Amino acid sequence: MTDSLSITFRPFEETDLPAMADIEADLQAFPWTALQFIQSFSEGHRGLVAMAQGELIGFAVTQMVLDELSLLTLGVRRDWQRRGIARQLVQALTEQASEQGAAVLMLEVRKSNAPARSLYRRLGFVETGVRKGYYRAEEGREDAILMALTLDEGGR
Ligand SMILES: CC(C)(COP(=O)(O)OP(=O)(O)OC[C@H]1O[C@@H](n2cnc3c(N)ncnc32)[C@H](O)[C@@H]1OP(=O)(O)O)[C@@H](O)C(=O)NCCC(=O)NCCS
């Protein structure tokens, strides 16, 4: 089995977009489409990918607006989950954002997404609000939980 030392992280590139869209499609009921990944890349959003054995196994995409960094999407390939990859992706983003002068890292997460909410809480994010019925759901709509990590105090 590959150990964690062989996992590397780097900024995303245009050639990564199909693999990112494939992973997203497998993970999410309402995934970003390949076109959305292309648009995000061409709009200058910042992304990080995790690589192992030459394959893309995880990604995070962010958008910086003034001093706020928003985490737009995050995913780890199913066979690589629970090995600390998402934690490392978000921590790396946090460090970069801090260095670039961001004051806060913000995100929205489905209320039902217990794994992601647990991940963010472990990383020091706090819940700052709720957007009622923000997401499409299998039946009707689902709330988004707003979370934030203040980088001055909580950045790591
Ligand atoms: C959420 C997600 C990115 C986590 O990726 P991951 O690499 O498996 O997460 P990590 O191994 O870094 O886990 C870090 C912590 O997050 C929490 N966590 C992660 N997966 C969890 C799960 N299935 N159940 C409960 N807690 C979980 C735990 O606290 C974990 O720490 P621990 O392993 O020491 O208990 C992954 O499950 C995923 O891709 N989900 C589908 C897409 C998604 O929901 N993206 C987020 C949208 S906001």
The ligand as an SDF file (V2000), in Angstrom:
LIG
                    3D

 48 50  0  0  0  0  0  0  0  0999 V2000
  -15.2400   15.4980    2.9750 C   0  0  0  0  0  0  0  0  0  0  0  0
  -14.0240   14.8690    2.2810 C   0  0  0  0  0  0  0  0  0  0  0  0
  -13.3880   15.9080    1.3640 C   0  0  0  0  0  0  0  0  0  0  0  0
  -13.0190   14.4460    3.3590 C   0  0  0  0  0  0  0  0  0  0  0  0
  -11.8360   13.9690    2.6990 O   0  0  0  0  0  0  0  0  0  0  0  0
  -10.7970   13.0100    3.4330 P   0  0  0  0  0  0  0  0  0  0  0  0
   -9.4870   13.1270    2.7310 O   0  0  0  0  0  0  0  0  0  0  0  0
  -11.3760   11.6540    3.5510 O   0  0  0  0  0  0  0  0  0  0  0  0
  -10.7180   13.6600    4.8800 O   0  0  0  0  0  0  0  0  0  0  0  0
   -9.5220   13.5040    5.9330 P   0  0  0  0  0  0  0  0  0  0  0  0
   -8.9850   12.0960    5.8750 O   0  0  0  0  0  0  0  0  0  0  0  0
   -8.5650   14.6150    5.7680 O   0  0  0  0  0  0  0  0  0  0  0  0
  -10.3390   13.6420    7.2890 O   0  0  0  0  0  0  0  0  0  0  0  0
  -10.0750   14.6690    8.2330 C   0  0  0  0  0  0  0  0  0  0  0  0
  -11.1900   14.6470    9.2710 C   0  0  0  0  0  0  0  0  0  0  0  0
  -12.4420   14.9180    8.6510 O   0  0  0  0  0  0  0  0  0  0  0  0
  -13.4760   14.1510    9.2840 C   0  0  0  0  0  0  0  0  0  0  0  0
  -14.0150   13.1620    8.3520 N   0  0  0  0  0  0  0  0  0  0  0  0
  -13.5700   12.8880    7.0970 C   0  0  0  0  0  0  0  0  0  0  0  0
  -14.3400   11.9330    6.5330 N   0  0  0  0  0  0  0  0  0  0  0  0
  -15.2840   11.6030    7.4520 C   0  0  0  0  0  0  0  0  0  0  0  0
  -16.3540   10.6710    7.4620 C   0  0  0  0  0  0  0  0  0  0  0  0
  -16.6270    9.8900    6.4010 N   0  0  0  0  0  0  0  0  0  0  0  0
  -17.1280   10.6060    8.5620 N   0  0  0  0  0  0  0  0  0  0  0  0
  -16.8820   11.3800    9.6360 C   0  0  0  0  0  0  0  0  0  0  0  0
  -15.8550   12.2780    9.7030 N   0  0  0  0  0  0  0  0  0  0  0  0
  -15.0750   12.3840    8.6150 C   0  0  0  0  0  0  0  0  0  0  0  0
  -12.8050   13.4440   10.4470 C   0  0  0  0  0  0  0  0  0  0  0  0
  -12.8500   14.3270   11.5390 O   0  0  0  0  0  0  0  0  0  0  0  0
  -11.3820   13.2930    9.9280 C   0  0  0  0  0  0  0  0  0  0  0  0
  -10.4260   13.1250   10.9170 O   0  0  0  0  0  0  0  0  0  0  0  0
  -10.0440   11.6090   11.3730 P   0  0  0  0  0  0  0  0  0  0  0  0
   -9.8480   10.7940   10.1300 O   0  0  0  0  0  0  0  0  0  0  0  0
   -8.7840   11.8140   12.1590 O   0  0  0  0  0  0  0  0  0  0  0  0
  -11.2100   11.1500   12.1680 O   0  0  0  0  0  0  0  0  0  0  0  0
  -14.4160   13.6000    1.4740 C   0  0  0  0  0  0  0  0  0  0  0  0
  -15.2100   12.7680    2.2940 O   0  0  0  0  0  0  0  0  0  0  0  0
  -15.1520   13.9100    0.1870 C   0  0  0  0  0  0  0  0  0  0  0  0
  -14.5370   14.0870   -0.8780 O   0  0  0  0  0  0  0  0  0  0  0  0
  -16.5070   13.9760    0.2820 N   0  0  0  0  0  0  0  0  0  0  0  0
  -17.3550   14.2370   -0.8790 C   0  0  0  0  0  0  0  0  0  0  0  0
  -17.2100   15.6630   -1.3790 C   0  0  0  0  0  0  0  0  0  0  0  0
  -17.5210   16.6750   -0.2880 C   0  0  0  0  0  0  0  0  0  0  0  0
  -18.3900   16.4820    0.5500 O   0  0  0  0  0  0  0  0  0  0  0  0
  -16.7850   17.8040   -0.3340 N   0  0  0  0  0  0  0  0  0  0  0  0
  -16.9570   18.8900    0.6080 C   0  0  0  0  0  0  0  0  0  0  0  0
  -17.9780   19.8330    0.0810 C   0  0  0  0  0  0  0  0  0  0  0  0
  -18.1630   21.2510    1.1770 S   0  0  0  0  0  0  0  0  0  0  0  0
  1  2  1  0
  2  3  1  0
  2  4  1  0
  2 36  1  0
  4  5  1  0
  5  6  1  0
  6  7  2  0
  6  8  1  0
  6  9  1  0
  9 10  1  0
 10 11  2  0
 10 12  1  0
 10 13  1  0
 13 14  1  0
 14 15  1  0
 15 16  1  0
 15 30  1  0
 16 17  1  0
 17 18  1  0
 17 28  1  0
 18 19  1  0
 18 27  1  0
 19 20  2  0
 20 21  1  0
 21 22  1  0
 21 27  2  0
 22 23  1  0
 22 24  2  0
 24 25  1  0
 25 26  2  0
 26 27  1  0
 28 29  1  0
 28 30  1  0
 30 31  1  0
 31 32  1  0
 32 33  2  0
 32 34  1  0
 32 35  1  0
 36 37  1  0
 36 38  1  0
 38 39  2  0
 38 40  1  0
 40 41  1  0
 41 42  1  0
 42 43  1  0
 43 44  2  0
 43 45  1  0
 45 46  1  0
 46 47  1  0
 47 48  1  0
M  END
$$$$
